[in-house]
Amino acid sequence: MTYLIITVAVLAITEVFTLTLLKRRNEDVRFYKSEAYKQTVFTEKARLNSQKWSAKHE
């Protein structure tokens, strides 16, 4: 009976841990698909390209 209780407890903890990781992953995926992320990436690329262009034309 003790082994059964320990097994159920370990499985429950594992499931909670797995669901927590999946929730975080889904939040990350939503962020990377969001407009805020796309705008941030676009702005950063535009800034880097501007710096490269400025360095070439000085």
PyMOL Python script that loads the backbone (N, CA, C, O; Angstrom):
from pymol import cmd

cmd.read_pdbstr("""\
ATOM      1  N   MET A   1       0.825  -1.195   0.000  1.00  0.00           N
ATOM      2  CA  MET A   1       0.000   0.000   0.000  1.00  0.00           C
ATOM      3  C   MET A   1       0.870   1.259   0.000  1.00  0.00           C
ATOM      4  O   MET A   1       0.540   2.257  -0.641  1.00  0.00           O
ATOM      5  N   THR A   2       1.986   1.192   0.732  1.00  0.00           N
ATOM      6  CA  THR A   2       2.884   2.345   0.792  1.00  0.00           C
ATOM      7  C   THR A   2       3.447   2.663  -0.589  1.00  0.00           C
ATOM      8  O   THR A   2       3.555   3.828  -0.972  1.00  0.00           O
ATOM      9  N   TYR A   3       3.806   1.614  -1.338  1.00  0.00           N
ATOM     10  CA  TYR A   3       4.341   1.821  -2.680  1.00  0.00           C
ATOM     11  C   TYR A   3       3.308   2.473  -3.590  1.00  0.00           C
ATOM     12  O   TYR A   3       3.647   3.316  -4.421  1.00  0.00           O
ATOM     13  N   LEU A   4       2.067   2.089  -3.432  1.00  0.00           N
ATOM     14  CA  LEU A   4       1.001   2.671  -4.239  1.00  0.00           C
ATOM     15  C   LEU A   4       0.845   4.161  -3.933  1.00  0.00           C
ATOM     16  O   LEU A   4       0.712   4.966  -4.855  1.00  0.00           O
ATOM     17  N   ILE A   5       0.861   4.531  -2.679  1.00  0.00           N
ATOM     18  CA  ILE A   5       0.735   5.935  -2.284  1.00  0.00           C
ATOM     19  C   ILE A   5       1.915   6.739  -2.825  1.00  0.00           C
ATOM     20  O   ILE A   5       1.737   7.837  -3.353  1.00  0.00           O
ATOM     21  N   ILE A   6       3.105   6.193  -2.691  1.00  0.00           N
ATOM     22  CA  ILE A   6       4.299   6.891  -3.190  1.00  0.00           C
ATOM     23  C   ILE A   6       4.235   7.045  -4.705  1.00  0.00           C
ATOM     24  O   ILE A   6       4.573   8.103  -5.235  1.00  0.00           O
ATOM     25  N   THR A   7       3.810   6.011  -5.394  1.00  0.00           N
ATOM     26  CA  THR A   7       3.699   6.065  -6.851  1.00  0.00           C
ATOM     27  C   THR A   7       2.690   7.113  -7.296  1.00  0.00           C
ATOM     28  O   THR A   7       2.962   7.888  -8.213  1.00  0.00           O
ATOM     29  N   VAL A   8       1.535   7.141  -6.656  1.00  0.00           N
ATOM     30  CA  VAL A   8       0.503   8.133  -6.996  1.00  0.00           C
ATOM     31  C   VAL A   8       1.006   9.536  -6.721  1.00  0.00           C
ATOM     32  O   VAL A   8       0.752  10.445  -7.512  1.00  0.00           O
ATOM     33  N   ALA A   9       1.715   9.733  -5.616  1.00  0.00           N
ATOM     34  CA  ALA A   9       2.249  11.053  -5.287  1.00  0.00           C
ATOM     35  C   ALA A   9       3.281  11.501  -6.326  1.00  0.00           C
ATOM     36  O   ALA A   9       3.268  12.652  -6.761  1.00  0.00           O
ATOM     37  N   VAL A  10       4.160  10.604  -6.714  1.00  0.00           N
ATOM     38  CA  VAL A  10       5.173  10.940  -7.721  1.00  0.00           C
ATOM     39  C   VAL A  10       4.510  11.264  -9.058  1.00  0.00           C
ATOM     40  O   VAL A  10       4.899  12.225  -9.721  1.00  0.00           O
ATOM     41  N   LEU A  11       3.534  10.488  -9.453  1.00  0.00           N
ATOM     42  CA  LEU A  11       2.822  10.757 -10.701  1.00  0.00           C
ATOM     43  C   LEU A  11       2.094  12.099 -10.663  1.00  0.00           C
ATOM     44  O   LEU A  11       2.078  12.830 -11.654  1.00  0.00           O
ATOM     45  N   ALA A  12       1.501  12.417  -9.536  1.00  0.00           N
ATOM     46  CA  ALA A  12       0.803  13.701  -9.405  1.00  0.00           C
ATOM     47  C   ALA A  12       1.783  14.862  -9.509  1.00  0.00           C
ATOM     48  O   ALA A  12       1.512  15.844 -10.200  1.00  0.00           O
ATOM     49  N   ILE A  13       2.901  14.755  -8.838  1.00  0.00           N
ATOM     50  CA  ILE A  13       3.915  15.821  -8.899  1.00  0.00           C
ATOM     51  C   ILE A  13       4.454  15.952 -10.320  1.00  0.00           C
ATOM     52  O   ILE A  13       4.652  17.065 -10.807  1.00  0.00           O
ATOM     53  N   THR A  14       4.691  14.833 -10.982  1.00  0.00           N
ATOM     54  CA  THR A  14       5.173  14.850 -12.365  1.00  0.00           C
ATOM     55  C   THR A  14       4.161  15.513 -13.289  1.00  0.00           C
ATOM     56  O   THR A  14       4.533  16.292 -14.166  1.00  0.00           O
ATOM     57  N   GLU A  15       2.902  15.208 -13.096  1.00  0.00           N
ATOM     58  CA  GLU A  15       1.865  15.807 -13.943  1.00  0.00           C
ATOM     59  C   GLU A  15       1.779  17.314 -13.733  1.00  0.00           C
ATOM     60  O   GLU A  15       1.665  18.070 -14.698  1.00  0.00           O
ATOM     61  N   VAL A  16       1.833  17.748 -12.498  1.00  0.00           N
ATOM     62  CA  VAL A  16       1.796  19.193 -12.212  1.00  0.00           C
ATOM     63  C   VAL A  16       2.999  19.876 -12.862  1.00  0.00           C
ATOM     64  O   VAL A  16       2.855  20.936 -13.472  1.00  0.00           O
ATOM     65  N   PHE A  17       4.172  19.280 -12.734  1.00  0.00           N
ATOM     66  CA  PHE A  17       5.384  19.832 -13.323  1.00  0.00           C
ATOM     67  C   PHE A  17       5.262  19.917 -14.843  1.00  0.00           C
ATOM     68  O   PHE A  17       5.619  20.930 -15.444  1.00  0.00           O
ATOM     69  N   THR A  18       4.756  18.848 -15.459  1.00  0.00           N
ATOM     70  CA  THR A  18       4.596  18.823 -16.913  1.00  0.00           C
ATOM     71  C   THR A  18       3.599  19.874 -17.378  1.00  0.00           C
ATOM     72  O   THR A  18       3.857  20.583 -18.350  1.00  0.00           O
ATOM     73  N   LEU A  19       2.471  19.982 -16.701  1.00  0.00           N
ATOM     74  CA  LEU A  19       1.465  20.971 -17.091  1.00  0.00           C
ATOM     75  C   LEU A  19       1.993  22.388 -16.919  1.00  0.00           C
ATOM     76  O   LEU A  19       1.662  23.271 -17.711  1.00  0.00           O
ATOM     77  N   THR A  20       2.807  22.615 -15.898  1.00  0.00           N
ATOM     78  CA  THR A  20       3.406  23.931 -15.700  1.00  0.00           C
ATOM     79  C   THR A  20       4.336  24.264 -16.854  1.00  0.00           C
ATOM     80  O   THR A  20       4.318  25.383 -17.368  1.00  0.00           O
ATOM     81  N   LEU A  21       5.144  23.301 -17.261  1.00  0.00           N
ATOM     82  CA  LEU A  21       6.056  23.526 -18.388  1.00  0.00           C
ATOM     83  C   LEU A  21       5.285  23.781 -19.676  1.00  0.00           C
ATOM     84  O   LEU A  21       5.656  24.656 -20.459  1.00  0.00           O
ATOM     85  N   LEU A  22       4.216  23.025 -19.901  1.00  0.00           N
ATOM     86  CA  LEU A  22       3.415  23.217 -21.110  1.00  0.00           C
ATOM     87  C   LEU A  22       2.754  24.585 -21.120  1.00  0.00           C
ATOM     88  O   LEU A  22       2.665  25.223 -22.169  1.00  0.00           O
ATOM     89  N   LYS A  23       2.293  25.038 -19.972  1.00  0.00           N
ATOM     90  CA  LYS A  23       1.659  26.358 -19.895  1.00  0.00           C
ATOM     91  C   LYS A  23       2.672  27.444 -20.239  1.00  0.00           C
ATOM     92  O   LYS A  23       2.366  28.372 -20.988  1.00  0.00           O
ATOM     93  N   ARG A  24       3.879  27.325 -19.688  1.00  0.00           N
ATOM     94  CA  ARG A  24       4.921  28.308 -19.998  1.00  0.00           C
ATOM     95  C   ARG A  24       5.253  28.282 -21.479  1.00  0.00           C
ATOM     96  O   ARG A  24       5.436  29.331 -22.096  1.00  0.00           O
ATOM     97  N   ARG A  25       5.330  27.083 -22.053  1.00  0.00           N
ATOM     98  CA  ARG A  25       5.650  26.969 -23.479  1.00  0.00           C
ATOM     99  C   ARG A  25       4.565  27.636 -24.316  1.00  0.00           C
ATOM    100  O   ARG A  25       4.875  28.342 -25.275  1.00  0.00           O
ATOM    101  N   ASN A  26       3.309  27.427 -23.971  1.00  0.00           N
ATOM    102  CA  ASN A  26       2.211  28.048 -24.712  1.00  0.00           C
ATOM    103  C   ASN A  26       2.257  29.569 -24.595  1.00  0.00           C
ATOM    104  O   ASN A  26       1.975  30.275 -25.563  1.00  0.00           O
ATOM    105  N   GLU A  27       2.609  30.074 -23.422  1.00  0.00           N
ATOM    106  CA  GLU A  27       2.733  31.519 -23.255  1.00  0.00           C
ATOM    107  C   GLU A  27       3.868  32.055 -24.118  1.00  0.00           C
ATOM    108  O   GLU A  27       3.747  33.127 -24.709  1.00  0.00           O
ATOM    109  N   ASP A  28       4.981  31.306 -24.193  1.00  0.00           N
ATOM    110  CA  ASP A  28       6.105  31.725 -25.031  1.00  0.00           C
ATOM    111  C   ASP A  28       5.699  31.741 -26.502  1.00  0.00           C
ATOM    112  O   ASP A  28       6.033  32.677 -27.228  1.00  0.00           O
ATOM    113  N   VAL A  29       4.984  30.714 -26.940  1.00  0.00           N
ATOM    114  CA  VAL A  29       4.558  30.636 -28.337  1.00  0.00           C
ATOM    115  C   VAL A  29       3.631  31.800 -28.655  1.00  0.00           C
ATOM    116  O   VAL A  29       3.752  32.420 -29.712  1.00  0.00           O
ATOM    117  N   ARG A  30       2.709  32.100 -27.751  1.00  0.00           N
ATOM    118  CA  ARG A  30       1.799  33.235 -27.973  1.00  0.00           C
ATOM    119  C   ARG A  30       2.568  34.537 -28.077  1.00  0.00           C
ATOM    120  O   ARG A  30       2.234  35.390 -28.899  1.00  0.00           O
ATOM    121  N   PHE A  31       3.603  34.702 -27.246  1.00  0.00           N
ATOM    122  CA  PHE A  31       4.387  35.932 -27.296  1.00  0.00           C
ATOM    123  C   PHE A  31       5.119  36.048 -28.634  1.00  0.00           C
ATOM    124  O   PHE A  31       5.116  37.114 -29.250  1.00  0.00           O
ATOM    125  N   TYR A  32       5.745  34.960 -29.087  1.00  0.00           N
ATOM    126  CA  TYR A  32       6.517  35.017 -30.324  1.00  0.00           C
ATOM    127  C   TYR A  32       5.638  35.204 -31.560  1.00  0.00           C
ATOM    128  O   TYR A  32       6.128  35.614 -32.612  1.00  0.00           O
ATOM    129  N   LYS A  33       4.352  34.907 -31.441  1.00  0.00           N
ATOM    130  CA  LYS A  33       3.426  35.141 -32.544  1.00  0.00           C
ATOM    131  C   LYS A  33       2.745  36.509 -32.445  1.00  0.00           C
ATOM    132  O   LYS A  33       2.010  36.904 -33.349  1.00  0.00           O
ATOM    133  N   SER A  34       2.986  37.222 -31.361  1.00  0.00           N
ATOM    134  CA  SER A  34       2.282  38.473 -31.126  1.00  0.00           C
ATOM    135  C   SER A  34       2.850  39.615 -31.967  1.00  0.00           C
ATOM    136  O   SER A  34       3.981  39.553 -32.450  1.00  0.00           O
ATOM    137  N   GLU A  35       2.052  40.638 -32.125  1.00  0.00           N
ATOM    138  CA  GLU A  35       2.477  41.837 -32.854  1.00  0.00           C
ATOM    139  C   GLU A  35       3.593  42.574 -32.117  1.00  0.00           C
ATOM    140  O   GLU A  35       4.476  43.154 -32.749  1.00  0.00           O
ATOM    141  N   ALA A  36       3.558  42.554 -30.802  1.00  0.00           N
ATOM    142  CA  ALA A  36       4.596  43.242 -30.022  1.00  0.00           C
ATOM    143  C   ALA A  36       5.968  42.645 -30.316  1.00  0.00           C
ATOM    144  O   ALA A  36       6.944  43.379 -30.469  1.00  0.00           O
ATOM    145  N   TYR A  37       6.045  41.320 -30.397  1.00  0.00           N
ATOM    146  CA  TYR A  37       7.319  40.670 -30.700  1.00  0.00           C
ATOM    147  C   TYR A  37       7.759  40.996 -32.123  1.00  0.00           C
ATOM    148  O   TYR A  37       8.925  41.313 -32.353  1.00  0.00           O
ATOM    149  N   LYS A  38       6.837  40.921 -33.075  1.00  0.00           N
ATOM    150  CA  LYS A  38       7.182  41.225 -34.464  1.00  0.00           C
ATOM    151  C   LYS A  38       7.676  42.663 -34.596  1.00  0.00           C
ATOM    152  O   LYS A  38       8.636  42.927 -35.319  1.00  0.00           O
ATOM    153  N   GLN A  39       7.028  43.581 -33.906  1.00  0.00           N
ATOM    154  CA  GLN A  39       7.431  44.985 -33.953  1.00  0.00           C
ATOM    155  C   GLN A  39       8.806  45.175 -33.326  1.00  0.00           C
ATOM    156  O   GLN A  39       9.617  45.947 -33.837  1.00  0.00           O
ATOM    157  N   THR A  40       9.074  44.483 -32.233  1.00  0.00           N
ATOM    158  CA  THR A  40      10.376  44.570 -31.579  1.00  0.00           C
ATOM    159  C   THR A  40      11.475  44.062 -32.495  1.00  0.00           C
ATOM    160  O   THR A  40      12.524  44.694 -32.616  1.00  0.00           O
ATOM    161  N   VAL A  41      11.248  42.931 -33.139  1.00  0.00           N
ATOM    162  CA  VAL A  41      12.244  42.362 -34.050  1.00  0.00           C
ATOM    163  C   VAL A  41      12.460  43.292 -35.236  1.00  0.00           C
ATOM    164  O   VAL A  41      13.600  43.536 -35.631  1.00  0.00           O
ATOM    165  N   PHE A  42      11.387  43.809 -35.804  1.00  0.00           N
ATOM    166  CA  PHE A  42      11.493  44.716 -36.939  1.00  0.00           C
ATOM    167  C   PHE A  42      12.280  45.969 -36.555  1.00  0.00           C
ATOM    168  O   PHE A  42      13.154  46.413 -37.299  1.00  0.00           O
ATOM    169  N   THR A  43      11.967  46.530 -35.398  1.00  0.00           N
ATOM    170  CA  THR A  43      12.652  47.742 -34.946  1.00  0.00           C
ATOM    171  C   THR A  43      14.139  47.475 -34.741  1.00  0.00           C
ATOM    172  O   THR A  43      14.973  48.293 -35.128  1.00  0.00           O
ATOM    173  N   GLU A  44      14.475  46.355 -34.145  1.00  0.00           N
ATOM    174  CA  GLU A  44      15.880  46.015 -33.903  1.00  0.00           C
ATOM    175  C   GLU A  44      16.628  45.802 -35.217  1.00  0.00           C
ATOM    176  O   GLU A  44      17.757  46.268 -35.369  1.00  0.00           O
ATOM    177  N   LYS A  45      16.007  45.104 -36.163  1.00  0.00           N
ATOM    178  CA  LYS A  45      16.649  44.892 -37.457  1.00  0.00           C
ATOM    179  C   LYS A  45      16.831  46.210 -38.197  1.00  0.00           C
ATOM    180  O   LYS A  45      17.868  46.436 -38.822  1.00  0.00           O
ATOM    181  N   ALA A  46      15.828  47.080 -38.129  1.00  0.00           N
ATOM    182  CA  ALA A  46      15.930  48.378 -38.782  1.00  0.00           C
ATOM    183  C   ALA A  46      17.055  49.208 -38.159  1.00  0.00           C
ATOM    184  O   ALA A  46      17.792  49.887 -38.875  1.00  0.00           O
ATOM    185  N   ARG A  47      17.191  49.158 -36.848  1.00  0.00           N
ATOM    186  CA  ARG A  47      18.253  49.909 -36.168  1.00  0.00           C
ATOM    187  C   ARG A  47      19.633  49.392 -36.570  1.00  0.00           C
ATOM    188  O   ARG A  47      20.540  50.180 -36.837  1.00  0.00           O
ATOM    189  N   LEU A  48      19.788  48.070 -36.613  1.00  0.00           N
ATOM    190  CA  LEU A  48      21.075  47.486 -37.005  1.00  0.00           C
ATOM    191  C   LEU A  48      21.414  47.799 -38.459  1.00  0.00           C
ATOM    192  O   LEU A  48      22.561  48.110 -38.780  1.00  0.00           O
ATOM    193  N   ASN A  49      20.426  47.718 -39.329  1.00  0.00           N
ATOM    194  CA  ASN A  49      20.658  48.056 -40.736  1.00  0.00           C
ATOM    195  C   ASN A  49      21.031  49.519 -40.896  1.00  0.00           C
ATOM    196  O   ASN A  49      21.891  49.859 -41.709  1.00  0.00           O
ATOM    197  N   SER A  50      20.396  50.378 -40.131  1.00  0.00           N
ATOM    198  CA  SER A  50      20.715  51.799 -40.166  1.00  0.00           C
ATOM    199  C   SER A  50      22.150  52.052 -39.718  1.00  0.00           C
ATOM    200  O   SER A  50      22.859  52.858 -40.321  1.00  0.00           O
ATOM    201  N   GLN A  51      22.575  51.369 -38.670  1.00  0.00           N
ATOM    202  CA  GLN A  51      23.953  51.515 -38.202  1.00  0.00           C
ATOM    203  C   GLN A  51      24.943  51.030 -39.248  1.00  0.00           C
ATOM    204  O   GLN A  51      25.962  51.681 -39.477  1.00  0.00           O
ATOM    205  N   LYS A  52      24.666  49.903 -39.886  1.00  0.00           N
ATOM    206  CA  LYS A  52      25.542  49.380 -40.941  1.00  0.00           C
ATOM    207  C   LYS A  52      25.622  50.356 -42.105  1.00  0.00           C
ATOM    208  O   LYS A  52      26.703  50.619 -42.631  1.00  0.00           O
ATOM    209  N   TRP A  53      24.487  50.885 -42.501  1.00  0.00           N
ATOM    210  CA  TRP A  53      24.454  51.829 -43.626  1.00  0.00           C
ATOM    211  C   TRP A  53      25.236  53.081 -43.281  1.00  0.00           C
ATOM    212  O   TRP A  53      25.998  53.583 -44.107  1.00  0.00           O
ATOM    213  N   SER A  54      25.058  53.590 -42.071  1.00  0.00           N
ATOM    214  CA  SER A  54      25.776  54.780 -41.636  1.00  0.00           C
ATOM    215  C   SER A  54      27.283  54.551 -41.608  1.00  0.00           C
ATOM    216  O   SER A  54      28.055  55.432 -41.986  1.00  0.00           O
ATOM    217  N   ALA A  55      27.695  53.381 -41.167  1.00  0.00           N
ATOM    218  CA  ALA A  55      29.119  53.066 -41.106  1.00  0.00           C
ATOM    219  C   ALA A  55      29.720  52.990 -42.512  1.00  0.00           C
ATOM    220  O   ALA A  55      30.860  53.408 -42.719  1.00  0.00           O
ATOM    221  N   LYS A  56      28.974  52.467 -43.467  1.00  0.00           N
ATOM    222  CA  LYS A  56      29.476  52.357 -44.839  1.00  0.00           C
ATOM    223  C   LYS A  56      29.582  53.721 -45.509  1.00  0.00           C
ATOM    224  O   LYS A  56      30.481  53.938 -46.322  1.00  0.00           O
ATOM    225  N   HIS A  57      28.684  54.639 -45.186  1.00  0.00           N
ATOM    226  CA  HIS A  57      28.605  55.904 -45.887  1.00  0.00           C
ATOM    227  C   HIS A  57      29.235  57.070 -45.134  1.00  0.00           C
ATOM    228  O   HIS A  57      28.908  58.230 -45.382  1.00  0.00           O
ATOM    229  N   GLU A  58      30.125  56.759 -44.229  1.00  0.00           N
ATOM    230  CA  GLU A  58      30.807  57.848 -43.512  1.00  0.00           C
ATOM    231  C   GLU A  58      32.115  58.161 -44.170  1.00  0.00           C
ATOM    232  O   GLU A  58      32.838  59.048 -43.715  1.00  0.00           O
TER     233      GLU A  58
END
""", "prot")
cmd.dss("prot")
cmd.show_as("cartoon", "prot")
cmd.util.cbc("prot")
cmd.orient("prot")
